[in-house]
Amino acid sequence: MKRLAAALACLATLAQTPASAPGGFTIAQPGYAFAFPKDHGAHPDYRTEWWYVTGHLWDAKGKRVGFQLTFFREATPKAAWTGNAAWRSDQLILAHATLSDEAAGRFTFDERFNREGLAAGAAEDHLGVFNESWRLDTTATGFSLAMQVKGAALDLRLEPQTPPVIFGEHGVSRKGADPTATSHYVTFPRLAAQGALTAPGAAPRQLSGEAWMDHEWSSNYLSSDQVGWDWAGLQLKDGRSLMAFRLRHPDGSQDPWSVAQEVGVDGRITRSTHDFTMTPEGAWTSPASGARYPIPLRLDAFGESFHLMPTLKDQELRTARSTGITYWEGDCRVLDSNGRAIGEAYLELTGYAHGMKGRF
């Protein structure tokens, strides 16, 4: 009975979600009818959207490279544009890209920022987003990715291993007590990745591995009493994938709307819980920003412990030329409590250098 009451209370709260946010933007609400491939594309009626791809790659010698490519679409008032009307757009396209080369002990990142037009854009009927030469596109069998970081070019083919997964409840991912703090959240937790990394003056380095792709659109991502989040996407060797999303209050406590969800080999969400913890097992302080990040980090969920061990400590992005956000986004190994390698992960830590409210 308690579970039924809780479920009914959740539905009642979700039903209170208003239809629009300040500025007239659409609010993500329960009951949304997803339609693919259209919903892999852009949703300009929502204020903020992002396509986020991370992965773990190995070359023929077993050397590991992690990568991240994220495109952000941000809507702004058209009245703010004073140039030629033919170039008028209320859409900004921002992007971040990183490479984590464990063998070289090197983390590099870059960023881009353009108004929608010739230099950047996002299709609305399929996945096709770009910012200059950085691209994420639909192919006949999946997706393709192209990015360059400090002269190194990564080109990949990405083949989905499961259908898209819809995180959240009733088609909406609730982020907090504020009924407008919602998103629609689509994920491919397993993408077979194959391609090449080409450094300046070097032959292409063939790589293969596995990637994870998130796509979210929202008009208000956080409640006013939240300062940031800890997110992890785990790909376990037994075929399971886990997503953990811990929302934090200013005192460091976990928001009740935080959630962990487990995806089975077939791509179905098999378990979901708000009862999980993410506990620091160390700390690293950025010499550049002064932010102190809780790494390594232990995730306890579903009666198991997962230890997230970064391949490099310094995987901090400082993006003053695009989003203005400083955050840690890094390639990690997943170990069990006996120290055995049981999977790979990407970990995202925000709100440690500054609060995130109002930035998404």
Long-range contacts (C-beta under 8 A, 24 or more apart in sequence): 10-169, 11-170, 13-174, 13-179, 14-169, 14-170, 14-172, 14-174, 14-179, 16-179, 17-172, 17-179, 17-180, 17-182, 18-179, 18-180, 20-219, 21-47, 21-180, 21-219, 21-220, 23-47, 23-75, 23-77, 23-219, 25-75, 25-219, 26-219, 27-180, 27-182, 27-219, 27-220, 28-172, 28-173, 28-182, 28-183, 28-184, 28-217, 28-218, 28-219, 29-172, 29-182, 30-169, 30-170, 30-171, 30-172, 31-170, 31-171, 32-171, 32-172, 32-184, 33-171, 34-164, 34-166, 34-171, 34-184, 34-186, 36-164, 37-125, 37-126, 37-127, 37-138, 38-124, 38-125, 38-126, 39-184, 39-186, 40-126, 40-127, 40-138, 40-164, 40-186, 40-215, 41-122, 41-123, 41-124, 41-125, 41-126, 41-127, 41-128, 42-73, 42-91, 42-122, 42-123, 42-124, 42-129, 43-124, 43-184, 43-217, 44-73, 44-75, 44-90, 44-91, 44-124, 46-75, 46-217, 46-218, 46-219, 47-74, 47-75, 47-218, 47-219, 47-220, 48-72, 48-73, 48-74, 48-75, 48-217, 48-218, 48-219, 48-221, 48-360, 49-73, 49-122, 49-215, 49-216, 49-217, 49-218, 50-214, 50-215, 50-216, 51-127, 51-129, 51-136, 51-213, 51-214, 51-215, 52-213, 52-214, 52-215, 52-216, 53-136, 53-145, 53-158, 53-191, 53-211, 53-212, 53-213, 53-214, 54-211, 54-212, 54-233, 54-329, 54-331, 54-346, 55-156, 55-191, 55-193, 55-209, 55-210, 55-211, 55-212, 55-346, 56-209, 56-210, 56-211, 56-235, 56-331, 56-344, 57-193, 57-197, 57-207, 57-208, 57-209, 58-207, 58-208, 58-209, 59-205, 59-206, 59-207, 60-206, 63-102, 63-103, 64-102, 64-103, 64-311, 64-331, 65-99, 65-100, 65-101, 65-102, 65-197, 65-207, 66-98, 66-99, 66-100, 66-102, 66-311, 66-330, 66-331, 66-346, 67-97, 67-98, 67-99, 67-100, 67-147, 67-154, 68-96, 68-97, 68-98, 68-329, 68-346, 69-95, 69-96, 69-97, 69-134, 69-136, 69-145, 69-147, 70-95, 70-96, 70-97, 71-95, 71-122, 71-129, 71-130, 71-131, 71-134, 71-136, 72-96, 72-322, 72-323, 73-122, 73-129, 81-115, 87-115, 87-117, 89-115, 89-116, 89-117, 91-115, 91-116, 91-121, 91-122, 92-116, 93-120, 93-121, 93-122, 93-129, 93-130, 93-131, 94-131, 94-322, 94-323, 95-131, 95-134, 95-322, 96-317, 96-319, 96-322, 96-323, 96-329, 97-134, 97-147, 97-148, 97-149, 98-149, 98-315, 98-317, 98-329, 99-149, 99-152, 99-154, 99-197, 100-311, 100-312, 100-315, 100-330, 100-331, 102-311, 102-312, 102-331, 105-312, 106-312, 107-312, 107-314, 107-315, 107-330, 108-149, 108-150, 108-152, 109-149, 109-317, 110-148, 110-149, 110-150, 111-317, 111-319, 111-321, 111-322, 111-323, 112-322, 113-321, 113-322, 127-215, 142-191, 143-191, 143-213, 145-195, 151-199, 151-200, 152-197, 152-198, 152-199, 152-200, 153-197, 153-198, 154-195, 154-196, 154-197, 155-195, 155-196, 155-198, 156-193, 156-194, 156-195, 156-207, 156-211, 157-193, 157-194, 157-195, 158-188, 158-191, 158-192, 158-193, 158-211, 158-213, 159-191, 159-192, 159-193, 160-188, 160-190, 160-191, 161-188, 161-190, 161-191, 161-192, 161-267, 162-188, 162-189, 162-190, 162-263, 162-265, 162-266, 162-267, 163-267, 164-188, 164-267, 165-189, 165-263, 165-267, 165-268, 165-269, 167-243, 167-259, 167-261, 167-269, 168-259, 173-216, 173-259, 174-257, 175-218, 175-221, 175-222, 175-223, 175-226, 175-247, 175-257, 176-222, 176-223, 176-225, 176-226, 176-247, 176-255, 176-257, 177-223, 177-225, 177-257, 178-220, 178-222, 178-223, 178-224, 180-219, 180-220, 181-220, 181-221, 181-222, 181-223, 181-257, 182-218, 182-220, 183-216, 183-217, 183-218, 183-221, 184-216, 184-217, 184-218, 185-214, 185-215, 185-216, 186-214, 186-215, 186-216, 187-212, 187-213, 187-214, 187-215, 187-233, 187-243, 187-263, 188-212, 188-213, 189-233, 189-235, 189-241, 189-243, 189-263, 189-267, 190-235, 190-241, 190-267, 210-235, 210-344, 212-241, 212-346, 218-360, 221-356, 221-360, 222-247, 222-356, 222-357, 222-360, 223-255, 224-357, 225-249, 225-250, 225-255, 226-255, 226-356, 226-357, 227-351, 227-355, 227-356, 227-357, 228-349, 228-350, 228-351, 228-352, 228-355, 228-356, 229-348, 229-350, 229-351, 229-356, 230-278, 230-294, 230-297, 230-347, 230-348, 230-349, 230-350, 231-347, 231-348, 232-278, 232-297, 232-299, 232-308, 232-332, 232-345, 232-346, 232-347, 232-348, 233-345, 233-346, 234-299, 234-306, 234-308, 234-334, 234-343, 234-344, 234-345, 235-343, 235-344, 235-345, 236-334, 236-342, 236-343, 237-341, 237-342, 237-343, 238-342, 239-264, 239-265, 240-264, 240-265, 242-299, 242-301, 242-306, 244-276, 244-278, 244-299, 244-301, 246-276, 246-278, 248-351, 250-355, 254-278, 260-299, 260-301, 260-302, 262-301, 262-302, 271-302, 273-301, 273-302, 276-300, 276-301, 276-302, 277-301, 281-307, 284-313, 284-314, 286-314, 286-316, 286-328, 286-353, 288-316, 288-318, 289-316, 289-318, 289-326, 289-353, 290-353, 291-316, 291-326, 291-328, 291-352, 291-353, 292-352, 293-328, 293-349, 293-352, 294-349, 295-328, 295-330, 295-347, 295-349, 296-332, 297-347, 304-336, 305-336, 305-337, 306-334, 306-335, 306-336, 306-342, 306-343, 306-345, 307-334, 307-335, 307-336, 307-337, 308-332, 308-333, 308-334, 308-345, 308-347, 309-333, 309-334, 309-335, 310-347, 323-359, 324-359, 325-350, 325-354, 325-356, 325-359, 326-353, 326-354, 327-351, 327-352, 327-353, 328-352
